[in-house]
Amino acid sequence: MTRWAILGLLPLVLATGCDDEVDLLDSLATTPTSTVIGTDTVTVEAWANRDFMPGDPNDSLVTATTILPADAPLVVEQVWVVRGDEVWRAAPYQSGGGSNTWVAKYGPKWPIGEEVYIVAEIRHAAGGTAQRVRSLPIAITESS
C-alpha cells in the first residue's frame, strides 16, 4: 500500500473515532438513574470536588459515588464523569470501612461550579453482568 493510500484512510479512522466518542456520550447521557441488580433497585449519589487545601499538591478532580441501598453487596467496576462533551473514565476504589462509597482520584482540573454527572458500572459482588446507573447532575465543589 502506498503512502498516499494510507493517508487516504486517515480521515476514515479519525471519523470512526469521533463516532465512537459520540456513541459513548449518547450512551452515558441516556443511562437510567436506577436499575435492578439482583433483588435491589439501585441508585447512586455522587460528589465531585477539587481540593485546594494547603499542603495538598494535587488539586485535580476527586469523585465519590455511593451506591444505594447501602447494604447491597455491589461492586463499582468503573465510572465515567461527564462534563458537556468531555468524559473522564476511572477505576474507583472502595472507601474504607466496608461502605458502599467508591472514590476516583486524579481527574481533570475542570472549573469549580461546573456541572457533571457520573455513570457507574455496577455488578453484584457474587458476579453477573454489570449494569450502568447515572447520577443526577452535580456541581464541582472546592475544599480550601
N, C-alpha and C positions, 0 to 999 in steps of 0.2 A: 504494500500500500504506500502510495507516495505521501510526501509531507502535505501536499495540498488536500488530498483526500482525508487525511487525519484531521487537518484543521477544519475541513468542512463538517466533520462530525461534532466539533466542539460546541456549536450553538445547540445542537440536539441534546447533548449531555447536560449543558447548562440549563436548558429549558426543562428537562426532566427533573433536575434537582429542584428547580423552582416549584414545579408541580407537586413534588413530594412535600415541600415545606407548606404549600397552600393546603394540601390534603391533611397534613398534621394539624395545622391551625384550625381548620374546619372541624376535624375530629375532636380536638380538645375543646373547642367552643361549644360543641353540641353534646359533650359528655353530660350525663344526668347528674343531678345534685344528690341523688340517693340511688341505692341499688340493694338487691337482696343477695347476701352471701351466706350460704347455709340456711339457718333459720332467722338470721338477723337482718333487719333493714338498716343499712349502713349509710351514714353521712360523715362529712368531715368538717371540722372547724380549722381555720388557718390563721396564721400570723406571719407577718413579714417585717423585718427590722434591719436597720443598719446601725452599728454600734460605733459611736464617736467618743466613747469613754477614754479619758486619759490613760495611757499605758497599754491600750489595746491597739497594736499596729494594724489590725485588719478591720477595715470599715466596709467590707463587702456585705452583700445581702445574706441574711440568715432567715430561714423559714422554719416554722413548726407546724406540723399537720397532726391534729388529734382526731383519732377515729372514734366515732360514736356508734353503738354503745361502747362505753369504755371497757367493759369486761369481756367483749367479744374477742375470741382467740384469732386475731387477724394480723397480717404482716404487710407492711408497705414495701413494695419492691423498688419502686421509683416514683419520682414526682416530676412534673413539668410545671414551671412557674411561667405564666404568660403575661406579658405587658404589651398590649397592642398587637403588633405583628412580630414581636420578639419572644423567643422561648428559651428558657434555661432548663435543661434536664439534669437531674441529680439523683444519686443513690443515697437516700437518707439512712440515718442510724436511729435506733430506738433510744429515746431518752431514758435515763436511769430510773430505777425503782419499779420496773415492770409496767410502766404506764403505757398507754396506747398513743403516746405522742412520739412523732418521728421528726427528726431535725436534719436539715440540709444546710451546709455552710459553704462559704467561699463563692457565693453567687456574684452576679453582675453588680455594678455600682450604679443602679438605677436611682433616679432622684427621689428624695423623701416626698411623700404625699402622692406619688404616682399610684394608680390603681392597677392591681394584679389579681389574678385568680390562680389557684393551684389545683392541678389534677393529680390525684394519687392513684397509682395502680396497686390494687389490694388483692390479696388472696387469703384464704383460710389457712391457719397455721398447719393444719393437717395435710395441706396440698390442695390440688384442684386448679381450676382455671382462674387466672387473675382477671379482675374487672376494674374499670376506671370509675372514679367518683370525683366530681368537680366541687370546689368550694364556691361560696358566694364571693363576689368581688370584695377585696380588702385594700386599704391604703398602706403603703410602706411607711412605717414609723421610724423614729430615731431615738437612740439612747445617747445621752451626752452628760 
